[in-house]
Amino acid sequence: MEIPVIDLAPYLEFSDSGKQELDPQLKCLCSEVSRTLRETGALLVNDPRCTTHDNDLFIDMMEKYFEMPDDFKRLQERPHLHYQVGVTPDGVEVPRSLVDKGIQEKLRAMPIEFQPSAPTGPDPKWRYMWRVGPRPSNTSFKELNSEPVIPEGFPEWKDTMNSWGHKMISAIEAVAEMAAIGFGLQKDAFTSLMKQGPHLLGPTGSDLRHYGQVGTVFAGYHYDLNFLTIHGRSRFPGLNIWLRNGQKMEVKVPVGCLLIQTGKQIEWLTAGDCIAGMHEVVVTNRTTDAIKLATEQNRSLWRVSTTLFAHIASDAVLKPLGHFEESPLACKYPPMCAGKFVEQELAVINLKGSNGDL
């Protein structure tokens, strides 16, 4: 099964036109968005506002940062803020599949060909957390809304992070509106809950010089706890996802496209009609081919993901929306503050306040 590429341009033109009524073609496109998210937990989109050049600028800067000595990078570490901002060193993030007995039982029941790679410990990847967008002046979840950290020697840091982050959020908002329409909800059902959410740009850096062997797990089998996650195209492949039917699939992101994945919060809001997508990042033969090419071209061997976690606002209530309230599964998704939900999810892996990546 191939994940379809959705061109957002027609919907963006409609949004800019001020028209209220969608034409049949756009309604069909919105239905395809919701159907694809429901069936695969992932979506490929083309957003004319997010260019390949933008993605490359961001990756170039992050490669330069991750190539800095560990002692320099640790100056941006904020463990007292539970790694909510600044850098998270390798060996800190723990894949949920290592600590969640329910997931472990599920894995053992999988056909061998669909089973994920087995991590042996914490993920050997670095991450940088950067908040994107306004935060509420009054919130019960201060740690989820901390001030950003800027490394010295990177004068372009703030502008590059904010530019890429805001473009990614804009793409998420368009997809969220289209998905809401496709699910039979009001257009702003999701986006109204996202306002002043603790959205986080969380690019990862994986050192392929030291961890470039086939089978190395950079991000163990997990789901994201946030609403939707979005990535630009990485220079090194390695992402596997699991479809709703349990099938494992390697994701190939076309040049110029963005990948969107469903998180636990959208599962909550749809009473399980759309479930959080499981995924992993592991070194494959395609990764080693890319390593060889990068070595020949004298390019960086840090694998950078241009990941952004879009969240529901911390003080907003997570609960099944609209007709999803009538779902027989709605009782599994009781009303709860999004911030409280995030803290509970992170407590499972003893990394309170870290990020959306479980």
N, C-alpha and C positions, 0 to 999 in steps of 0.2 A: 504494500500500500504506500502510495506517495502522498506526502502532505501537500495540499494545493497552495499555490502562491496567490494571495489576495492583493490586488492593486487597490490601494486606498484612495487614489486620485479621484475617482468618480464620487465617492462619499464626501471627500473633502470639498469638492466643487459644490456639491449639494449643500453642505453646511455653510459655506461662504455665501451662497446665493440668497439666503434668508427664506427659502421656501419651507413650507411646513409639511407637505405631503410627499412621501417617497414614491417614486415611480416603481412599477412592477420589477424592473431589472435590479434596482437598488435593494428592494425588499428581498429579492432572491439572493443577492450578494450577502445581505445581513444574515439570512437563514443559513447560508453556507458557512459563515464565520461561526455561528453558534453550533452548528452540526459538527464542524471540524474540531472545535474545542471539546465538545462532548465526547466524540469518538476517539480522538487521539491525544487530547491534553496538550496539543501544540498547534501552532499556526505559523506559516511563513507569510510575511507581508512585504509589500514594496511601498514605501512612503517617500514621495518626491522631496519631502523636507529633510530627510535623513540620507545624505549621499555617501558614496564609497569614500570620497575625500574626507568627510567628517569622521568616518570610522577609522580611517588610516591615521589621521592626526591624533586621535585619541590613543590608538594602539602604540604609535610611535612614542608618545610621551610616557605611557605606562611601561613600555619596554625599557626606556631610559631609567625610569624610577626603580623598577625591580632589579635592574642590573647593578644598582648601587650596593655597596657593602652592607651586610646585615646590621652592623652597628649603627650605620646611618639610618637605615629603615626603622630600627627599633626606637629611634627618637620620636617617631610618630605613633608609637604604641600607646594605647590608653586602656590598660586592663582594668583600672578603677572605674571606667565607664563601660566595662564589660565588652570592649571592642566594638562599641556601637559607632564610634568614629575613629579615623586614623587607620593604622595598619594592624592586621592580624597576622602574626608570623605563621610559618608552616608548623604543623604538629599541634595546632590548637583546635581547629574545627574537627568535630567527631561525627562521622556519618551515622545517621539514625539506625541504619541496619546493624550497627555494632551493639546498640543498647536497647533496641525495641524488640522484645520477644515475639510480639505479634507479627512484625515484619519478618523476623527470622523464620517463623513457622510457615509464613506465606512463601518465602523463598525456597524452603525445602520441598514444598509441594509443586513448585514450578517444573515444567519439562526442562531437561538439562540445557537444551539449545536456547532457552529463553532466560536462563538464570544470569544474574549480574556477576561481574567479577567480585571476588571476595576481598574486601580491604582487611589488612592485618592490624591497623591502628588508625590514629588520626590522619587526616588528609595532609599530604606533603605539598600543600600549596599555600601561597601568601594571598592576602586579600587587602584591598584598601576600601574603607567605607567613607562615603562622601554624601552628605544629605543634599537633597535636591528639592527646591521649592520652599514656600513659606511654611513656618511651623506655627501652631496655635500659641497665643500669648498666655493662655490659661489652660493648663492640661494636668490631668492626674498622672501622667506618664512622662515625667521630665527626662528620664534616661533614654527614652525612645526618641527624644527630640533635642539631642545635644548639639553644641556648636562644632563646626568643622575644624579639621587640622590641616595646615598647609605646610608641606616640607620646604626647607630652605633650598635656594638654588634652582627653583622652578617658577620663574616669573609668569609663565603662561598657565600655571596650574589651575587657578580659580576660573579663568575664562574658558579654558578647554573643558574642565569638568562640568561647569554649569551649562555650556553650550550643548555638549553631547547629552547631558542629563535631561535638559528641558526638551530637546528634540525627541528623546526616547519617551518621555512622559506624554508628549503630544501624540505620538503614535499609539501609545497605550490607551489614551483617552478616546481616540477615534475608534479603536478596536472595541473598547468597552461599550461605547454607544451602539456600535453595530451589533455586538453580541446581545446587548439588552433588547434591542428591537427583535433580533432573531429568536430570543427566548420568550418573546411575548410580553416584555416589561416596558415601562416608560423609558424613553431614550436616555434619560439622566439617572436611571435607577442605580447604576454603579458609580458613575462619575460624581454624583452629588455626595456620595459617601467617601470619595477619595480626596476631597478638598482639605488641604492642610494635613494630609497624611504624611507619615514618616518615611517618605520615599527615599530610597538609598541607592546610589550608584555604588556597586560593589565589585569592581573588576578584580579578577584573580590573576595571579602570576605563578606559573609552574615552570621550574628550571629543568628544561629538557636535556641539558648537559649532564645533570646528575640523575635525573629520573626519566630517561628516555627509552627504557626497556619495554618491549611489548608486554602488556598485562599490568603495568604500573597503574594504580588507581589514584587519580587526583581528587576525585569527588565520588565517594562511595554512594551506592544506591540510596536515594532519598527523594523526598518531595520538598517543595518550597512552601513555607507557612504563610506567605503574603498573598496578595490578590492575583496579580499577574506578573510574570518575570519576562524581561525582554533582553535580547542580546543582538549585537551586530555580528558579522561573520568573523570568526577567529582565523588566524593564519595557519593554525594547526588543527586538524580534525580530531575527533575523539569522543563526541557526545552521543550517547545512546539513550533512547527513550523507550518507555513501555506504553503501548496502546491500551485502550480500555479492555480489549479482548485478551490481554496478557502477552501479546506478541512484542518481542524486542526488535527495535529498529534503529539503525545508525542514521543520524540526521546529517543531511548534506545541505548546507545553506548556500543558495546561489549568490553570486557576486551582486552586491547592491541590495540584498534583502535583509530583513530582520526576522529573528525567531522569537515567538511569544509562547510561553508555557503557563499552564494553569497552576495556581497555588491553592492552598487550603482555604483561604478566605472566600474565593469564588465558589468552592464546594459548599461552604456554609450557606452562602447567600442563595444558592440554587437547590438546597436540600439534597445534595448529592447527585443532582442531574448532570452536573459537570464536576468531575472529581479531580483532585490534585494529581498532576502528572508525575510519575516516578521517572527518575533519570540518573545517569552516572556519567563521569568523564574518565576515560581510561585510554592509555596509550595503545594504539592499534597499528596494524601494518600501514595504514594510510598515514598515520601520524609519523612513523619512522621514514616514510617516503618524503614527507614534507620536511622532516629534520635534515635529510640528506640534501635536499634542494636548497634549504636555507643555509646550510654549511657551505655548499658550493658557491652561493651568492654572497657569502660573508654577512648574512643577516642575523639578527638576534635569535637566540634559541630559548627565549622565554615565551611560553604559551600564555597569551593574554586573552581573557574573556572580557567583553565589553558589557557586563551584566548590570541591569538595573532592576531593583525590586520595587514594584509599585504596591502601595499598601492602602487599605482602608484607614481612615483617620482613627487615631488611638482612642478617642473618646466617643466615637460612633459605635452604635450597637450592631453587632453581627447577628443576623437572623434570616431565615428564609424569606425572600421578597415576593410580593404579589401572589400569583397563583401557586408558587412553590410552598406557600404556607399550608396548602391543602394536601401536599404530598404525604404519602404514608410514612416516608422516611424523615419528615420534618422534626419528629420528636428526638431524633439523633443530633439535632443541631439547635440546642436551646439558645435563647437570647444571651449575649455576652458582649461586654465592651471589647473592641478589637485589641486594645492595648493589653487587657487582661489575658485575652486569648494568646497573644504573642508571648507574653511572659510564661504562661503555662506550657506552651509548646517548647520554648527554649529551656525550661527547667528540666525537661526530659533528658536533655544531653548535657546538663550542668554548664551551660554557657549562656546565662541569662543576658538578654539584650544584644546578642551578637548580630544576627542578620536573618534573612529569610530562608537561608539555605540549610535545610535539615537533611 
